[in-house]
Amino acid sequence: MDTYEDRVEAGHAMLESALAKGINYWDTARGYGPSEGMIAPVLGRNRNRVFLASKSDSRDYDGFKRDLEESLRVLRTDYIDLYQYTIYGHTSQQIWARLNRERFEQPVKRKSKKRFARSASRDIPALAF
């Protein structure tokens, strides 16, 4: 049976081919297994061509920020274009209260680590800041 390591080059070729065809929206997350590490080399060569989306399923400010910092490290980039939080069993308002939007928004925005943020839920419209 093939392992992940056996398919990395094929994955890189697929990403390069997608970019050549104009597919530049890449979506990843801390919870998607090795996806961040797998796309990092191709992202590094093409960062100005990719709109990168990622997400966290952390339920508090410290976890959310830790996920963002780890994603930036693994992806070898200094910003994520769209950063989202995933909601399971909570409303967006409950999660925003736990994340303390103002506390999170200012330092992250000031450091230019993301361009947009939103909830990955169906209970409220997308939030951009």
N, CA, C and O atoms as CSV, one atom per row, in Angstrom:
chain,resi,resn,atom,element,x,y,z
A,1,MET,N,N,0.839,-1.185,0.000
A,1,MET,CA,C,0.000,0.000,0.000
A,1,MET,C,C,0.884,1.249,0.000
A,1,MET,O,O,1.899,1.306,0.695
A,2,ASP,N,N,0.489,2.234,-0.780
A,2,ASP,CA,C,1.229,3.496,-0.825
A,2,ASP,C,C,1.113,4.229,0.497
A,2,ASP,O,O,0.083,4.173,1.169
A,3,THR,N,N,2.173,4.911,0.857
A,3,THR,CA,C,2.136,5.768,2.036
A,3,THR,C,C,2.131,7.211,1.578
A,3,THR,O,O,2.393,7.507,0.412
A,4,TYR,N,N,1.835,8.091,2.490
A,4,TYR,CA,C,1.841,9.521,2.178
A,4,TYR,C,C,3.164,9.944,1.556
A,4,TYR,O,O,3.187,10.668,0.561
A,5,GLU,N,N,4.260,9.491,2.146
A,5,GLU,CA,C,5.578,9.881,1.662
A,5,GLU,C,C,5.810,9.461,0.213
A,5,GLU,O,O,6.540,10.132,-0.516
A,6,ASP,N,N,5.200,8.364,-0.207
A,6,ASP,CA,C,5.362,7.887,-1.583
A,6,ASP,C,C,4.628,8.774,-2.590
A,6,ASP,O,O,4.891,8.692,-3.789
A,7,ARG,N,N,3.720,9.609,-2.119
A,7,ARG,CA,C,2.895,10.398,-3.031
A,7,ARG,C,C,3.179,11.897,-2.986
A,7,ARG,O,O,2.477,12.667,-3.642
A,8,VAL,N,N,4.173,12.326,-2.242
A,8,VAL,CA,C,4.453,13.757,-2.106
A,8,VAL,C,C,4.784,14.394,-3.452
A,8,VAL,O,O,4.237,15.445,-3.783
A,9,GLU,N,N,5.662,13.781,-4.226
A,9,GLU,CA,C,6.023,14.361,-5.518
A,9,GLU,C,C,4.823,14.451,-6.439
A,9,GLU,O,O,4.670,15.439,-7.158
A,10,ALA,N,N,3.973,13.444,-6.432
A,10,ALA,CA,C,2.759,13.490,-7.259
A,10,ALA,C,C,1.835,14.616,-6.782
A,10,ALA,O,O,1.205,15.291,-7.595
A,11,GLY,N,N,1.760,14.812,-5.478
A,11,GLY,CA,C,0.956,15.905,-4.937
A,11,GLY,C,C,1.500,17.262,-5.349
A,11,GLY,O,O,0.737,18.161,-5.705
A,12,HIS,N,N,2.811,17.411,-5.302
A,12,HIS,CA,C,3.436,18.669,-5.728
A,12,HIS,C,C,3.159,18.937,-7.203
A,12,HIS,O,O,2.849,20.064,-7.589
A,13,ALA,N,N,3.272,17.897,-8.021
A,13,ALA,CA,C,3.000,18.042,-9.456
A,13,ALA,C,C,1.548,18.445,-9.685
A,13,ALA,O,O,1.263,19.277,-10.546
A,14,MET,N,N,0.637,17.866,-8.925
A,14,MET,CA,C,-0.781,18.201,-9.056
A,14,MET,C,C,-1.026,19.673,-8.700
A,14,MET,O,O,-1.774,20.365,-9.391
A,15,LEU,N,N,-0.390,20.147,-7.616
A,15,LEU,CA,C,-0.550,21.548,-7.221
A,15,LEU,C,C,0.016,22.491,-8.288
A,15,LEU,O,O,-0.602,23.505,-8.611
A,16,GLU,N,N,1.170,22.162,-8.825
A,16,GLU,CA,C,1.767,22.977,-9.889
A,16,GLU,C,C,0.862,22.993,-11.121
A,16,GLU,O,O,0.686,24.034,-11.753
A,17,SER,N,N,0.298,21.852,-11.456
A,17,SER,CA,C,-0.610,21.751,-12.602
A,17,SER,C,C,-1.875,22.588,-12.361
A,17,SER,O,O,-2.352,23.270,-13.268
A,18,ALA,N,N,-2.408,22.534,-11.153
A,18,ALA,CA,C,-3.600,23.327,-10.826
A,18,ALA,C,C,-3.305,24.816,-11.004
A,18,ALA,O,O,-4.108,25.548,-11.583
A,19,LEU,N,N,-2.151,25.260,-10.506
A,19,LEU,CA,C,-1.778,26.674,-10.665
A,19,LEU,C,C,-1.651,27.046,-12.139
A,19,LEU,O,O,-2.091,28.119,-12.552
A,20,ALA,N,N,-1.057,26.174,-12.920
A,20,ALA,CA,C,-0.900,26.437,-14.354
A,20,ALA,C,C,-2.251,26.581,-15.046
A,20,ALA,O,O,-2.365,27.251,-16.072
A,21,LYS,N,N,-3.269,25.948,-14.477
A,21,LYS,CA,C,-4.616,26.019,-15.057
A,21,LYS,C,C,-5.450,27.131,-14.424
A,21,LYS,O,O,-6.635,27.271,-14.727
A,22,GLY,N,N,-4.831,27.919,-13.547
A,22,GLY,CA,C,-5.531,29.053,-12.948
A,22,GLY,C,C,-6.239,28.753,-11.643
A,22,GLY,O,O,-6.965,29.607,-11.135
A,23,ILE,N,N,-6.053,27.577,-11.089
A,23,ILE,CA,C,-6.664,27.236,-9.799
A,23,ILE,C,C,-5.714,27.707,-8.710
A,23,ILE,O,O,-4.662,27.109,-8.485
A,24,ASN,N,N,-6.098,28.786,-8.036
A,24,ASN,CA,C,-5.178,29.387,-7.074
A,24,ASN,C,C,-5.756,29.521,-5.670
A,24,ASN,O,O,-5.119,30.123,-4.805
A,25,TYR,N,N,-6.933,28.981,-5.421
A,25,TYR,CA,C,-7.522,28.987,-4.078
A,25,TYR,C,C,-7.158,27.666,-3.419
A,25,TYR,O,O,-7.640,26.610,-3.829
A,26,TRP,N,N,-6.311,27.723,-2.400
A,26,TRP,CA,C,-5.896,26.518,-1.687
A,26,TRP,C,C,-6.448,26.578,-0.279
A,26,TRP,O,O,-6.288,27.575,0.425
A,27,ASP,N,N,-7.095,25.506,0.119
A,27,ASP,CA,C,-7.713,25.423,1.435
A,27,ASP,C,C,-7.042,24.314,2.235
A,27,ASP,O,O,-6.918,23.182,1.766
A,28,THR,N,N,-6.616,24.648,3.432
A,28,THR,CA,C,-5.981,23.672,4.310
A,28,THR,C,C,-6.427,23.954,5.738
A,28,THR,O,O,-7.200,24.883,5.976
A,29,ALA,N,N,-5.952,23.169,6.676
A,29,ALA,CA,C,-6.294,23.366,8.094
A,29,ALA,C,C,-5.343,22.547,8.947
A,29,ALA,O,O,-4.740,21.583,8.476
A,30,ARG,N,N,-5.216,22.941,10.200
A,30,ARG,CA,C,-4.411,22.168,11.142
A,30,ARG,C,C,-4.927,20.733,11.215
A,30,ARG,O,O,-4.135,19.801,11.354
A,31,GLY,N,N,-6.206,20.549,11.125
A,31,GLY,CA,C,-6.797,19.223,11.279
A,31,GLY,C,C,-6.793,18.363,10.030
A,31,GLY,O,O,-7.348,17.265,10.053
A,32,TYR,N,N,-6.194,18.815,8.948
A,32,TYR,CA,C,-6.187,18.055,7.696
A,32,TYR,C,C,-4.950,17.170,7.573
A,32,TYR,O,O,-4.445,16.955,6.471
A,33,GLY,N,N,-4.475,16.671,8.673
A,33,GLY,CA,C,-3.320,15.776,8.630
A,33,GLY,C,C,-2.091,16.490,8.091
A,33,GLY,O,O,-1.791,17.608,8.512
A,34,PRO,N,N,-1.375,15.859,7.165
A,34,PRO,CA,C,-0.113,16.434,6.696
A,34,PRO,C,C,-0.260,17.456,5.570
A,34,PRO,O,O,0.736,17.794,4.930
A,35,SER,N,N,-1.457,17.954,5.309
A,35,SER,CA,C,-1.646,18.812,4.130
A,35,SER,C,C,-0.787,20.070,4.161
A,35,SER,O,O,-0.231,20.449,3.130
A,36,GLU,N,N,-0.662,20.725,5.307
A,36,GLU,CA,C,0.127,21.963,5.364
A,36,GLU,C,C,1.582,21.712,4.989
A,36,GLU,O,O,2.160,22.456,4.197
A,37,GLY,N,N,2.166,20.677,5.549
A,37,GLY,CA,C,3.547,20.353,5.233
A,37,GLY,C,C,3.734,19.919,3.795
A,37,GLY,O,O,4.772,20.185,3.190
A,38,MET,N,N,2.735,19.254,3.247
A,38,MET,CA,C,2.828,18.779,1.878
A,38,MET,C,C,2.781,19.945,0.894
A,38,MET,O,O,3.519,19.939,-0.091
A,39,ILE,N,N,1.941,20.932,1.134
A,39,ILE,CA,C,1.829,22.025,0.165
A,39,ILE,C,C,2.903,23.097,0.350
A,39,ILE,O,O,3.120,23.910,-0.549
A,40,ALA,N,N,3.578,23.109,1.504
A,40,ALA,CA,C,4.534,24.178,1.823
A,40,ALA,C,C,5.600,24.412,0.744
A,40,ALA,O,O,5.830,25.566,0.382
A,41,PRO,N,N,6.256,23.385,0.217
A,41,PRO,CA,C,7.294,23.646,-0.781
A,41,PRO,C,C,6.744,24.318,-2.053
A,41,PRO,O,O,7.375,25.221,-2.602
A,42,VAL,N,N,5.586,23.877,-2.507
A,42,VAL,CA,C,4.987,24.460,-3.715
A,42,VAL,C,C,4.476,25.861,-3.408
A,42,VAL,O,O,4.608,26.766,-4.231
A,43,LEU,N,N,3.894,26.041,-2.228
A,43,LEU,CA,C,3.441,27.368,-1.813
A,43,LEU,C,C,4.611,28.344,-1.778
A,43,LEU,O,O,4.488,29.480,-2.234
A,44,GLY,N,N,5.735,27.909,-1.244
A,44,GLY,CA,C,6.906,28.774,-1.148
A,44,GLY,C,C,7.378,29.294,-2.494
A,44,GLY,O,O,7.838,30.431,-2.598
A,45,ARG,N,N,7.269,28.480,-3.510
A,45,ARG,CA,C,7.687,28.886,-4.856
A,45,ARG,C,C,6.641,29.747,-5.558
A,45,ARG,O,O,6.936,30.404,-6.556
A,46,ASN,N,N,5.413,29.740,-5.026
A,46,ASN,CA,C,4.298,30.383,-5.732
A,46,ASN,C,C,3.435,31.249,-4.827
A,46,ASN,O,O,2.272,31.495,-5.149
A,47,ARG,N,N,3.974,31.723,-3.696
A,47,ARG,CA,C,3.139,32.394,-2.697
A,47,ARG,C,C,2.348,33.562,-3.273
A,47,ARG,O,O,1.199,33.771,-2.883
A,48,ASN,N,N,2.930,34.320,-4.183
A,48,ASN,CA,C,2.226,35.479,-4.730
A,48,ASN,C,C,1.105,35.094,-5.693
A,48,ASN,O,O,0.329,35.955,-6.107
A,49,ARG,N,N,1.009,33.826,-6.052
A,49,ARG,CA,C,-0.035,33.355,-6.977
A,49,ARG,C,C,-1.167,32.618,-6.270
A,49,ARG,O,O,-2.180,32.304,-6.896
A,50,VAL,N,N,-1.016,32.337,-4.983
A,50,VAL,CA,C,-1.969,31.498,-4.257
A,50,VAL,C,C,-2.769,32.327,-3.254
A,50,VAL,O,O,-2.203,33.123,-2.505
A,51,PHE,N,N,-4.102,32.132,-3.247
A,51,PHE,CA,C,-4.952,32.653,-2.175
A,51,PHE,C,C,-5.100,31.500,-1.190
A,51,PHE,O,O,-5.775,30.510,-1.470
A,52,LEU,N,N,-4.463,31.644,-0.040
A,52,LEU,CA,C,-4.368,30.549,0.935
A,52,LEU,C,C,-5.407,30.706,2.038
A,52,LEU,O,O,-5.467,31.741,2.702
A,53,ALA,N,N,-6.217,29.684,2.225
A,53,ALA,CA,C,-7.209,29.648,3.307
A,53,ALA,C,C,-6.825,28.543,4.278
A,53,ALA,O,O,-6.364,27.477,3.869
A,54,SER,N,N,-7.016,28.802,5.559
A,54,SER,CA,C,-6.771,27.791,6.577
A,54,SER,C,C,-7.793,27.986,7.682
A,54,SER,O,O,-8.562,28.947,7.670
A,55,LYS,N,N,-7.794,27.080,8.622
A,55,LYS,CA,C,-8.773,27.187,9.698
A,55,LYS,C,C,-8.295,26.508,10.967
A,55,LYS,O,O,-7.372,25.693,10.967
A,56,SER,N,N,-8.960,26.876,12.040
A,56,SER,CA,C,-8.685,26.313,13.364
A,56,SER,C,C,-10.000,25.821,13.944
A,56,SER,O,O,-11.057,26.398,13.686
A,57,ASP,N,N,-9.931,24.766,14.718
A,57,ASP,CA,C,-11.130,24.346,15.448
A,57,ASP,C,C,-10.953,24.560,16.948
A,57,ASP,O,O,-11.692,23.998,17.756
A,58,SER,N,N,-9.961,25.383,17.314
A,58,SER,CA,C,-9.758,25.712,18.730
A,58,SER,C,C,-10.948,26.497,19.259
A,58,SER,O,O,-11.652,27.169,18.505
A,59,ARG,N,N,-11.155,26.404,20.538
A,59,ARG,CA,C,-12.324,27.027,21.154
A,59,ARG,C,C,-11.973,28.190,22.068
A,59,ARG,O,O,-12.842,28.710,22.768
A,60,ASP,N,N,-10.707,28.606,22.071
A,60,ASP,CA,C,-10.337,29.764,22.885
A,60,ASP,C,C,-9.228,30.531,22.184
A,60,ASP,O,O,-8.609,30.038,21.241
A,61,TYR,N,N,-8.990,31.736,22.658
A,61,TYR,CA,C,-8.014,32.632,22.043
A,61,TYR,C,C,-6.636,32.001,21.946
A,61,TYR,O,O,-6.024,32.014,20.878
A,62,ASP,N,N,-6.141,31.452,23.038
A,62,ASP,CA,C,-4.790,30.900,23.041
A,62,ASP,C,C,-4.643,29.753,22.043
A,62,ASP,O,O,-3.636,29.673,21.338
A,63,GLY,N,N,-5.627,28.874,21.978
A,63,GLY,CA,C,-5.577,27.762,21.028
A,63,GLY,C,C,-5.674,28.233,19.587
A,63,GLY,O,O,-4.974,27.724,18.711
A,64,PHE,N,N,-6.543,29.206,19.345
A,64,PHE,CA,C,-6.715,29.762,18.006
A,64,PHE,C,C,-5.409,30.408,17.534
A,64,PHE,O,O,-4.966,30.181,16.408
A,65,LYS,N,N,-4.808,31.206,18.398
A,65,LYS,CA,C,-3.553,31.872,18.056
A,65,LYS,C,C,-2.430,30.858,17.879
A,65,LYS,O,O,-1.611,30.994,16.970
A,66,ARG,N,N,-2.383,29.844,18.737
A,66,ARG,CA,C,-1.370,28.792,18.626
A,66,ARG,C,C,-1.514,28.054,17.285
A,66,ARG,O,O,-0.518,27.763,16.622
A,67,ASP,N,N,-2.759,27.755,16.893
A,67,ASP,CA,C,-2.990,27.099,15.604
A,67,ASP,C,C,-2.516,27.978,14.451
A,67,ASP,O,O,-1.885,27.490,13.513
A,68,LEU,N,N,-2.819,29.273,14.520
A,68,LEU,CA,C,-2.384,30.190,13.472
A,68,LEU,C,C,-0.863,30.220,13.372
A,68,LEU,O,O,-0.308,30.113,12.278
A,69,GLU,N,N,-0.197,30.362,14.495
A,69,GLU,CA,C,1.273,30.410,14.502
A,69,GLU,C,C,1.868,29.106,13.970
A,69,GLU,O,O,2.836,29.137,13.210
A,70,GLU,N,N,1.310,27.980,14.354
A,70,GLU,CA,C,1.818,26.687,13.888
A,70,GLU,C,C,1.579,26.520,12.387
A,70,GLU,O,O,2.442,26.012,11.671
A,71,SER,N,N,0.411,26.947,11.914
A,71,SER,CA,C,0.147,26.875,10.474
A,71,SER,C,C,1.144,27.722,9.701
A,71,SER,O,O,1.673,27.278,8.682
A,72,LEU,N,N,1.406,28.927,10.167
A,72,LEU,CA,C,2.383,29.799,9.501
A,72,LEU,C,C,3.762,29.136,9.464
A,72,LEU,O,O,4.459,29.198,8.452
A,73,ARG,N,N,4.146,28.507,10.567
A,73,ARG,CA,C,5.451,27.850,10.638
A,73,ARG,C,C,5.533,26.678,9.661
A,73,ARG,O,O,6.487,26.574,8.890
A,74,VAL,N,N,4.536,25.801,9.695
A,74,VAL,CA,C,4.551,24.601,8.856
A,74,VAL,C,C,4.426,24.970,7.377
A,74,VAL,O,O,5.076,24.361,6.528
A,75,LEU,N,N,3.597,25.959,7.070
A,75,LEU,CA,C,3.409,26.383,5.685
A,75,LEU,C,C,4.577,27.230,5.161
A,75,LEU,O,O,4.690,27.482,3.961
A,76,ARG,N,N,5.433,27.659,6.080
A,76,ARG,CA,C,6.589,28.485,5.735
A,76,ARG,C,C,6.178,29.769,5.008
A,76,ARG,O,O,6.733,30.132,3.971
A,77,THR,N,N,5.191,30.433,5.592
A,77,THR,CA,C,4.720,31.702,5.045
A,77,THR,C,C,4.519,32.680,6.189
A,77,THR,O,O,4.455,32.280,7.351
A,78,ASP,N,N,4.422,33.944,5.866
A,78,ASP,CA,C,4.222,34.933,6.921
A,78,ASP,C,C,2.786,35.453,6.981
A,78,ASP,O,O,2.472,36.321,7.796
A,79,TYR,N,N,1.915,34.924,6.118
A,79,TYR,CA,C,0.502,35.299,6.202
A,79,TYR,C,C,-0.377,34.232,5.564
A,79,TYR,O,O,0.056,33.448,4.719
A,80,ILE,N,N,-1.623,34.239,6.004
A,80,ILE,CA,C,-2.678,33.396,5.454
A,80,ILE,C,C,-3.755,34.361,4.970
A,80,ILE,O,O,-4.155,35.264,5.705
A,81,ASP,N,N,-4.221,34.176,3.753
A,81,ASP,CA,C,-5.184,35.127,3.187
A,81,ASP,C,C,-6.544,35.087,3.878
A,81,ASP,O,O,-7.143,36.136,4.114
A,82,LEU,N,N,-7.031,33.916,4.200
A,82,LEU,CA,C,-8.326,33.771,4.861
A,82,LEU,C,C,-8.169,32.776,5.990
A,82,LEU,O,O,-7.848,31.612,5.750
A,83,TYR,N,N,-8.392,33.218,7.226
A,83,TYR,CA,C,-8.282,32.319,8.380
A,83,TYR,C,C,-9.661,32.163,8.993
A,83,TYR,O,O,-10.334,33.151,9.287
A,84,GLN,N,N,-10.078,30.921,9.186
A,84,GLN,CA,C,-11.428,30.618,9.633
A,84,GLN,C,C,-11.406,29.779,10.902
A,84,GLN,O,O,-10.417,29.107,11.192
A,85,TYR,N,N,-12.482,29.820,11.643
A,85,TYR,CA,C,-12.645,28.877,12.736
A,85,TYR,C,C,-13.831,27.998,12.415
A,85,TYR,O,O,-14.841,28.462,11.886
A,86,THR,N,N,-13.704,26.740,12.736
A,86,THR,CA,C,-14.734,25.756,12.455
A,86,THR,C,C,-15.594,25.572,13.690
A,86,THR,O,O,-15.090,25.485,14.810
A,87,ILE,N,N,-16.888,25.515,13.473
A,87,ILE,CA,C,-17.832,25.428,14.589
A,87,ILE,C,C,-18.461,24.043,14.626
A,87,ILE,O,O,-19.041,23.584,13.642
A,88,TYR,N,N,-18.341,23.390,15.763
A,88,TYR,CA,C,-18.992,22.109,15.999
A,88,TYR,C,C,-19.773,22.228,17.299
A,88,TYR,O,O,-19.180,22.298,18.375
A,89,GLY,N,N,-21.065,22.250,17.209
A,89,GLY,CA,C,-21.892,22.253,18.412
A,89,GLY,C,C,-21.943,23.570,19.170
A,89,GLY,O,O,-22.398,23.595,20.314
A,90,HIS,N,N,-21.492,24.661,18.571
A,90,HIS,CA,C,-21.562,25.977,19.188
A,90,HIS,C,C,-22.045,26.976,18.148
A,90,HIS,O,O,-21.909,26.739,16.948
A,91,THR,N,N,-22.602,28.080,18.596
A,91,THR,CA,C,-22.940,29.147,17.659
A,91,THR,C,C,-21.718,30.025,17.454
A,91,THR,O,O,-20.809,30.028,18.285
A,92,SER,N,N,-21.686,30.759,16.371
A,92,SER,CA,C,-20.560,31.651,16.134
A,92,SER,C,C,-20.415,32.673,17.240
A,92,SER,O,O,-19.300,33.031,17.619
A,93,GLN,N,N,-21.539,33.148,17.763
A,93,GLN,CA,C,-21.466,34.127,18.840
A,93,GLN,C,C,-20.777,33.543,20.069
A,93,GLN,O,O,-20.001,34.233,20.730
A,94,GLN,N,N,-21.053,32.279,20.381
A,94,GLN,CA,C,-20.393,31.638,21.521
A,94,GLN,C,C,-18.894,31.525,21.279
A,94,GLN,O,O,-18.096,31.768,22.185
A,95,ILE,N,N,-18.511,31.158,20.067
A,95,ILE,CA,C,-17.096,31.020,19.763
A,95,ILE,C,C,-16.420,32.379,19.781
A,95,ILE,O,O,-15.341,32.519,20.358
A,96,TRP,N,N,-17.039,33.400,19.152
A,96,TRP,CA,C,-16.430,34.736,19.169
A,96,TRP,C,C,-16.250,35.219,20.599
A,96,TRP,O,O,-15.243,35.854,20.915
A,97,ALA,N,N,-17.203,34.929,21.459
A,97,ALA,CA,C,-17.071,35.342,22.856
A,97,ALA,C,C,-15.845,34.671,23.485
A,97,ALA,O,O,-15.091,35.313,24.217
A,98,ARG,N,N,-15.652,33.396,23.203
A,98,ARG,CA,C,-14.484,32.691,23.758
A,98,ARG,C,C,-13.182,33.179,23.150
A,98,ARG,O,O,-12.172,33.285,23.845
A,99,LEU,N,N,-13.199,33.477,21.861
A,99,LEU,CA,C,-11.980,33.940,21.207
A,99,LEU,C,C,-11.656,35.371,21.581
A,99,LEU,O,O,-10.511,35.807,21.463
A,100,ASN,N,N,-12.669,36.106,22.036
A,100,ASN,CA,C,-12.504,37.520,22.371
A,100,ASN,C,C,-12.001,38.234,21.124
A,100,ASN,O,O,-10.820,38.560,21.003
A,101,ARG,N,N,-12.922,38.467,20.209
A,101,ARG,CA,C,-12.598,39.002,18.882
A,101,ARG,C,C,-11.631,40.180,18.937
A,101,ARG,O,O,-10.650,40.208,18.194
A,102,GLU,N,N,-11.893,41.138,19.796
A,102,GLU,CA,C,-11.040,42.321,19.840
A,102,GLU,C,C,-9.614,41.950,20.248
A,102,GLU,O,O,-8.650,42.479,19.695
A,103,ARG,N,N,-9.483,41.055,21.200
A,103,ARG,CA,C,-8.165,40.625,21.660
A,103,ARG,C,C,-7.404,39.932,20.532
A,103,ARG,O,O,-6.201,40.139,20.373
A,104,PHE,N,N,-8.098,39.118,19.755
A,104,PHE,CA,C,-7.455,38.385,18.669
A,104,PHE,C,C,-7.202,39.268,17.459
A,104,PHE,O,O,-6.127,39.223,16.861
A,105,GLU,N,N,-8.193,40.068,17.102
A,105,GLU,CA,C,-8.152,40.803,15.853
A,105,GLU,C,C,-6.986,41.772,15.763
A,105,GLU,O,O,-6.285,41.774,14.751
A,106,GLN,N,N,-6.752,42.578,16.757
A,106,GLN,CA,C,-5.755,43.641,16.646
A,106,GLN,C,C,-4.321,43.146,16.494
A,106,GLN,O,O,-3.650,43.558,15.549
A,107,PRO,N,N,-3.812,42.273,17.385
A,107,PRO,CA,C,-2.405,41.868,17.199
A,107,PRO,C,C,-2.177,41.079,15.914
A,107,PRO,O,O,-1.133,41.224,15.278
A,108,VAL,N,N,-3.132,40.253,15.527
A,108,VAL,CA,C,-2.951,39.441,14.328
A,108,VAL,C,C,-3.018,40.326,13.094
A,108,VAL,O,O,-2.212,40.181,12.175
A,109,LYS,N,N,-3.981,41.245,13.074
A,109,LYS,CA,C,-4.114,42.150,11.946
A,109,LYS,C,C,-2.886,43.060,11.843
A,109,LYS,O,O,-2.380,43.300,10.747
A,110,ARG,N,N,-2.420,43.554,12.963
A,110,ARG,CA,C,-1.271,44.456,12.982
A,110,ARG,C,C,-0.018,43.756,12.450
A,110,ARG,O,O,0.801,44.383,11.779
A,111,LYS,N,N,0.134,42.476,12.740
A,111,LYS,CA,C,1.302,41.723,12.283
A,111,LYS,C,C,1.124,41.208,10.852
A,111,LYS,O,O,2.020,40.557,10.315
A,112,SER,N,N,-0.023,41.495,10.234
A,112,SER,CA,C,-0.307,41.101,8.852
A,112,SER,C,C,-0.176,39.601,8.636
A,112,SER,O,O,0.375,39.165,7.625
A,113,LYS,N,N,-0.673,38.818,9.567
A,113,LYS,CA,C,-0.584,37.367,9.431
A,113,LYS,C,C,-1.782,36.785,8.682
A,113,LYS,O,O,-1.761,35.624,8.273
A,114,LYS,N,N,-2.800,37.578,8.508
A,114,LYS,CA,C,-3.954,37.151,7.730
A,114,LYS,C,C,-4.601,38.379,7.135
A,114,LYS,O,O,-4.459,39.485,7.657
A,115,ARG,N,N,-5.305,38.183,6.053
A,115,ARG,CA,C,-5.985,39.302,5.413
A,115,ARG,C,C,-7.453,39.333,5.776
A,115,ARG,O,O,-8.027,40.414,5.906
A,116,PHE,N,N,-8.081,38.175,5.944
A,116,PHE,CA,C,-9.497,38.085,6.285
A,116,PHE,C,C,-9.679,36.982,7.316
A,116,PHE,O,O,-8.854,36.075,7.426
A,117,ALA,N,N,-10.772,37.071,8.071
A,117,ALA,CA,C,-11.141,35.975,8.975
A,117,ALA,C,C,-12.639,35.798,8.880
A,117,ALA,O,O,-13.365,36.752,8.601
A,118,ARG,N,N,-13.104,34.595,9.109
A,118,ARG,CA,C,-14.543,34.335,9.072
A,118,ARG,C,C,-14.847,33.076,9.847
A,118,ARG,O,O,-13.961,32.284,10.170
A,119,SER,N,N,-16.121,32.911,10.137
A,119,SER,CA,C,-16.550,31.661,10.760
A,119,SER,C,C,-16.924,30.682,9.670
A,119,SER,O,O,-17.481,31.071,8.643
A,120,ALA,N,N,-16.625,29.432,9.883
A,120,ALA,CA,C,-17.020,28.384,8.950
A,120,ALA,C,C,-18.288,27.756,9.507
A,120,ALA,O,O,-18.297,26.593,9.911
A,121,SER,N,N,-19.355,28.541,9.522
A,121,SER,CA,C,-20.629,28.075,10.055
A,121,SER,C,C,-21.747,28.556,9.167
A,121,SER,O,O,-21.522,29.304,8.216
A,122,ARG,N,N,-22.957,28.125,9.480
A,122,ARG,CA,C,-24.099,28.537,8.688
A,122,ARG,C,C,-25.021,29.481,9.456
A,122,ARG,O,O,-26.060,29.886,8.936
A,123,ASP,N,N,-24.656,29.832,10.675
A,123,ASP,CA,C,-25.604,30.608,11.468
A,123,ASP,C,C,-25.458,32.112,11.334
A,123,ASP,O,O,-26.377,32.843,11.704
A,124,ILE,N,N,-24.322,32.610,10.811
A,124,ILE,CA,C,-24.188,34.037,10.545
A,124,ILE,C,C,-23.390,34.242,9.280
A,124,ILE,O,O,-22.673,33.338,8.850
A,125,PRO,N,N,-23.499,35.423,8.669
A,125,PRO,CA,C,-22.714,35.676,7.444
A,125,PRO,C,C,-21.210,35.704,7.773
A,125,PRO,O,O,-20.809,35.776,8.934
A,126,ALA,N,N,-20.415,35.645,6.732
A,126,ALA,CA,C,-18.949,35.707,6.894
A,126,ALA,C,C,-18.546,36.991,7.589
A,126,ALA,O,O,-19.156,38.040,7.383
A,127,LEU,N,N,-17.540,36.905,8.393
A,127,LEU,CA,C,-17.004,38.067,9.118
A,127,LEU,C,C,-15.650,38.394,8.518
A,127,LEU,O,O,-14.768,37.537,8.469
A,128,ALA,N,N,-15.479,39.609,8.070
A,128,ALA,CA,C,-14.178,40.025,7.545
A,128,ALA,C,C,-13.682,41.195,8.375
A,128,ALA,O,O,-14.434,42.133,8.638
A,129,PHE,N,N,-12.441,41.148,8.783
A,129,PHE,CA,C,-11.853,42.268,9.508
A,129,PHE,C,C,-10.410,42.436,9.135
A,129,PHE,O,O,-9.740,43.334,9.645
